[in-house]
Amino acid sequence: HRVVAIDEERNLLIVKGPVSGPAGSYVIVHSAKKA
């Protein structure tokens, strides 16, 4: 996976998935915050 964007405010990582398609292959992954 390749990270294409990071949303620090909502603590999200947007990565380009391995599957291509007409709707795109972007997946939003919640990055875990450990105290």
HTML snippet that shows the backbone in 3Dmol.js (N, CA, C, O; Angstrom):
<script src="https://3Dmol.org/build/3Dmol-min.js"></script>
<div id="view" style="width:600px;height:400px;position:relative"></div>
<script>
const pdb = `
ATOM      1  N   HIS A   1       0.847  -1.192   0.000  1.00  0.00           N
ATOM      2  CA  HIS A   1       0.000   0.000   0.000  1.00  0.00           C
ATOM      3  C   HIS A   1       0.886   1.247   0.000  1.00  0.00           C
ATOM      4  O   HIS A   1       1.993   1.254   0.537  1.00  0.00           O
ATOM      5  N   ARG A   2       0.356   2.292  -0.620  1.00  0.00           N
ATOM      6  CA  ARG A   2       1.108   3.536  -0.663  1.00  0.00           C
ATOM      7  C   ARG A   2       0.261   4.637  -0.043  1.00  0.00           C
ATOM      8  O   ARG A   2      -0.862   4.895  -0.476  1.00  0.00           O
ATOM      9  N   VAL A   3       0.813   5.278   0.970  1.00  0.00           N
ATOM     10  CA  VAL A   3       0.079   6.352   1.638  1.00  0.00           C
ATOM     11  C   VAL A   3       0.052   7.577   0.732  1.00  0.00           C
ATOM     12  O   VAL A   3       1.097   8.070   0.307  1.00  0.00           O
ATOM     13  N   VAL A   4      -1.160   8.067   0.439  1.00  0.00           N
ATOM     14  CA  VAL A   4      -1.288   9.205  -0.456  1.00  0.00           C
ATOM     15  C   VAL A   4      -1.735  10.453   0.285  1.00  0.00           C
ATOM     16  O   VAL A   4      -1.625  11.563  -0.236  1.00  0.00           O
ATOM     17  N   ALA A   5      -2.242  10.273   1.506  1.00  0.00           N
ATOM     18  CA  ALA A   5      -2.684  11.418   2.285  1.00  0.00           C
ATOM     19  C   ALA A   5      -2.764  11.063   3.757  1.00  0.00           C
ATOM     20  O   ALA A   5      -3.020   9.918   4.127  1.00  0.00           O
ATOM     21  N   ILE A   6      -2.538  12.078   4.593  1.00  0.00           N
ATOM     22  CA  ILE A   6      -2.667  11.868   6.027  1.00  0.00           C
ATOM     23  C   ILE A   6      -3.563  12.948   6.612  1.00  0.00           C
ATOM     24  O   ILE A   6      -3.305  14.144   6.470  1.00  0.00           O
ATOM     25  N   ASP A   7      -4.621  12.495   7.272  1.00  0.00           N
ATOM     26  CA  ASP A   7      -5.534  13.432   7.910  1.00  0.00           C
ATOM     27  C   ASP A   7      -5.273  13.391   9.410  1.00  0.00           C
ATOM     28  O   ASP A   7      -5.825  12.555  10.126  1.00  0.00           O
ATOM     29  N   GLU A   8      -4.424  14.304   9.875  1.00  0.00           N
ATOM     30  CA  GLU A   8      -4.026  14.276  11.279  1.00  0.00           C
ATOM     31  C   GLU A   8      -5.175  14.663  12.196  1.00  0.00           C
ATOM     32  O   GLU A   8      -5.249  14.210  13.338  1.00  0.00           O
ATOM     33  N   GLU A   9      -6.066  15.498  11.694  1.00  0.00           N
ATOM     34  CA  GLU A   9      -7.175  15.975  12.521  1.00  0.00           C
ATOM     35  C   GLU A   9      -8.105  14.839  12.917  1.00  0.00           C
ATOM     36  O   GLU A   9      -8.550  14.756  14.061  1.00  0.00           O
ATOM     37  N   ARG A  10      -8.394  13.965  11.959  1.00  0.00           N
ATOM     38  CA  ARG A  10      -9.287  12.832  12.240  1.00  0.00           C
ATOM     39  C   ARG A  10      -8.499  11.549  12.465  1.00  0.00           C
ATOM     40  O   ARG A  10      -9.064  10.471  12.653  1.00  0.00           O
ATOM     41  N   ASN A  11      -7.156  11.698  12.440  1.00  0.00           N
ATOM     42  CA  ASN A  11      -6.280  10.549  12.672  1.00  0.00           C
ATOM     43  C   ASN A  11      -6.531   9.442  11.649  1.00  0.00           C
ATOM     44  O   ASN A  11      -6.786   8.293  12.009  1.00  0.00           O
ATOM     45  N   LEU A  12      -6.455   9.811  10.365  1.00  0.00           N
ATOM     46  CA  LEU A  12      -6.706   8.846   9.301  1.00  0.00           C
ATOM     47  C   LEU A  12      -5.524   8.766   8.345  1.00  0.00           C
ATOM     48  O   LEU A  12      -4.797   9.737   8.135  1.00  0.00           O
ATOM     49  N   LEU A  13      -5.360   7.596   7.783  1.00  0.00           N
ATOM     50  CA  LEU A  13      -4.391   7.426   6.713  1.00  0.00           C
ATOM     51  C   LEU A  13      -5.143   7.027   5.454  1.00  0.00           C
ATOM     52  O   LEU A  13      -5.961   6.108   5.478  1.00  0.00           O
ATOM     53  N   ILE A  14      -4.866   7.721   4.352  1.00  0.00           N
ATOM     54  CA  ILE A  14      -5.505   7.358   3.089  1.00  0.00           C
ATOM     55  C   ILE A  14      -4.447   6.699   2.211  1.00  0.00           C
ATOM     56  O   ILE A  14      -3.456   7.320   1.828  1.00  0.00           O
ATOM     57  N   VAL A  15      -4.683   5.432   1.902  1.00  0.00           N
ATOM     58  CA  VAL A  15      -3.713   4.688   1.112  1.00  0.00           C
ATOM     59  C   VAL A  15      -4.340   4.179  -0.177  1.00  0.00           C
ATOM     60  O   VAL A  15      -5.545   3.940  -0.248  1.00  0.00           O
ATOM     61  N   LYS A  16      -3.496   4.017  -1.198  1.00  0.00           N
ATOM     62  CA  LYS A  16      -3.986   3.476  -2.458  1.00  0.00           C
ATOM     63  C   LYS A  16      -3.921   1.958  -2.380  1.00  0.00           C
ATOM     64  O   LYS A  16      -2.848   1.382  -2.203  1.00  0.00           O
ATOM     65  N   GLY A  17      -5.063   1.323  -2.513  1.00  0.00           N
ATOM     66  CA  GLY A  17      -5.145  -0.127  -2.358  1.00  0.00           C
ATOM     67  C   GLY A  17      -4.596  -0.886  -3.555  1.00  0.00           C
ATOM     68  O   GLY A  17      -4.281  -0.289  -4.584  1.00  0.00           O
ATOM     69  N   PRO A  18      -4.483  -2.207  -3.421  1.00  0.00           N
ATOM     70  CA  PRO A  18      -3.910  -3.068  -4.451  1.00  0.00           C
ATOM     71  C   PRO A  18      -4.877  -3.345  -5.606  1.00  0.00           C
ATOM     72  O   PRO A  18      -4.475  -3.861  -6.648  1.00  0.00           O
ATOM     73  N   VAL A  19      -6.139  -3.002  -5.414  1.00  0.00           N
ATOM     74  CA  VAL A  19      -7.142  -3.291  -6.439  1.00  0.00           C
ATOM     75  C   VAL A  19      -7.510  -2.027  -7.195  1.00  0.00           C
ATOM     76  O   VAL A  19      -7.839  -1.006  -6.590  1.00  0.00           O
ATOM     77  N   SER A  20      -7.453  -2.097  -8.516  1.00  0.00           N
ATOM     78  CA  SER A  20      -7.815  -0.937  -9.320  1.00  0.00           C
ATOM     79  C   SER A  20      -9.245  -1.081  -9.814  1.00  0.00           C
ATOM     80  O   SER A  20      -9.740  -2.194  -9.987  1.00  0.00           O
ATOM     81  N   GLY A  21      -9.905   0.049 -10.039  1.00  0.00           N
ATOM     82  CA  GLY A  21     -11.285  -0.013 -10.505  1.00  0.00           C
ATOM     83  C   GLY A  21     -11.756   1.362 -10.932  1.00  0.00           C
ATOM     84  O   GLY A  21     -11.081   2.358 -10.674  1.00  0.00           O
ATOM     85  N   PRO A  22     -12.898   1.426 -11.578  1.00  0.00           N
ATOM     86  CA  PRO A  22     -13.447   2.685 -12.081  1.00  0.00           C
ATOM     87  C   PRO A  22     -13.786   3.647 -10.950  1.00  0.00           C
ATOM     88  O   PRO A  22     -13.805   4.862 -11.145  1.00  0.00           O
ATOM     89  N   ALA A  23     -14.053   3.102  -9.776  1.00  0.00           N
ATOM     90  CA  ALA A  23     -14.415   3.934  -8.632  1.00  0.00           C
ATOM     91  C   ALA A  23     -13.171   4.328  -7.840  1.00  0.00           C
ATOM     92  O   ALA A  23     -13.264   5.026  -6.830  1.00  0.00           O
ATOM     93  N   GLY A  24     -12.011   3.877  -8.304  1.00  0.00           N
ATOM     94  CA  GLY A  24     -10.777   4.174  -7.585  1.00  0.00           C
ATOM     95  C   GLY A  24     -10.483   3.101  -6.558  1.00  0.00           C
ATOM     96  O   GLY A  24     -11.319   2.245  -6.270  1.00  0.00           O
ATOM     97  N   SER A  25      -9.281   3.162  -6.013  1.00  0.00           N
ATOM     98  CA  SER A  25      -8.888   2.110  -5.077  1.00  0.00           C
ATOM     99  C   SER A  25      -8.351   2.717  -3.788  1.00  0.00           C
ATOM    100  O   SER A  25      -7.328   2.291  -3.252  1.00  0.00           O
ATOM    101  N   TYR A  26      -9.069   3.718  -3.312  1.00  0.00           N
ATOM    102  CA  TYR A  26      -8.594   4.389  -2.109  1.00  0.00           C
ATOM    103  C   TYR A  26      -9.289   3.844  -0.874  1.00  0.00           C
ATOM    104  O   TYR A  26     -10.511   3.698  -0.841  1.00  0.00           O
ATOM    105  N   VAL A  27      -8.501   3.550   0.124  1.00  0.00           N
ATOM    106  CA  VAL A  27      -9.036   3.000   1.363  1.00  0.00           C
ATOM    107  C   VAL A  27      -8.619   3.888   2.523  1.00  0.00           C
ATOM    108  O   VAL A  27      -7.466   4.308   2.616  1.00  0.00           O
ATOM    109  N   ILE A  28      -9.563   4.168   3.400  1.00  0.00           N
ATOM    110  CA  ILE A  28      -9.235   4.973   4.569  1.00  0.00           C
ATOM    111  C   ILE A  28      -8.963   4.054   5.752  1.00  0.00           C
ATOM    112  O   ILE A  28      -9.809   3.249   6.142  1.00  0.00           O
ATOM    113  N   VAL A  29      -7.777   4.188   6.308  1.00  0.00           N
ATOM    114  CA  VAL A  29      -7.391   3.341   7.425  1.00  0.00           C
ATOM    115  C   VAL A  29      -7.236   4.187   8.680  1.00  0.00           C
ATOM    116  O   VAL A  29      -6.521   5.190   8.684  1.00  0.00           O
ATOM    117  N   HIS A  30      -7.906   3.775   9.732  1.00  0.00           N
ATOM    118  CA  HIS A  30      -7.777   4.484  10.998  1.00  0.00           C
ATOM    119  C   HIS A  30      -6.453   4.100  11.643  1.00  0.00           C
ATOM    120  O   HIS A  30      -6.229   2.936  11.974  1.00  0.00           O
ATOM    121  N   SER A  31      -5.583   5.081  11.817  1.00  0.00           N
ATOM    122  CA  SER A  31      -4.323   4.803  12.486  1.00  0.00           C
ATOM    123  C   SER A  31      -4.551   4.808  13.987  1.00  0.00           C
ATOM    124  O   SER A  31      -5.188   5.709  14.532  1.00  0.00           O
ATOM    125  N   ALA A  32      -4.024   3.793  14.640  1.00  0.00           N
ATOM    126  CA  ALA A  32      -4.264   3.643  16.072  1.00  0.00           C
ATOM    127  C   ALA A  32      -3.363   4.570  16.868  1.00  0.00           C
ATOM    128  O   ALA A  32      -2.161   4.670  16.620  1.00  0.00           O
ATOM    129  N   LYS A  33      -3.972   5.238  17.822  1.00  0.00           N
ATOM    130  CA  LYS A  33      -3.182   6.087  18.722  1.00  0.00           C
ATOM    131  C   LYS A  33      -3.005   5.375  20.053  1.00  0.00           C
ATOM    132  O   LYS A  33      -3.978   5.074  20.743  1.00  0.00           O
ATOM    133  N   LYS A  34      -1.761   5.112  20.404  1.00  0.00           N
ATOM    134  CA  LYS A  34      -1.472   4.443  21.670  1.00  0.00           C
ATOM    135  C   LYS A  34      -1.019   5.471  22.692  1.00  0.00           C
ATOM    136  O   LYS A  34      -0.164   6.310  22.406  1.00  0.00           O
ATOM    137  N   ALA A  35      -1.592   5.403  23.873  1.00  0.00           N
ATOM    138  CA  ALA A  35      -1.230   6.358  24.920  1.00  0.00           C
ATOM    139  C   ALA A  35       0.153   6.025  25.483  1.00  0.00           C
ATOM    140  O   ALA A  35       0.639   6.717  26.379  1.00  0.00           O
TER     141      ALA A  35
END
`;
const viewer = $3Dmol.createViewer("view");
viewer.addModel(pdb, "pdb");
viewer.setStyle({}, {cartoon: {color: "spectrum"}});
viewer.zoomTo();
viewer.render();
</script>
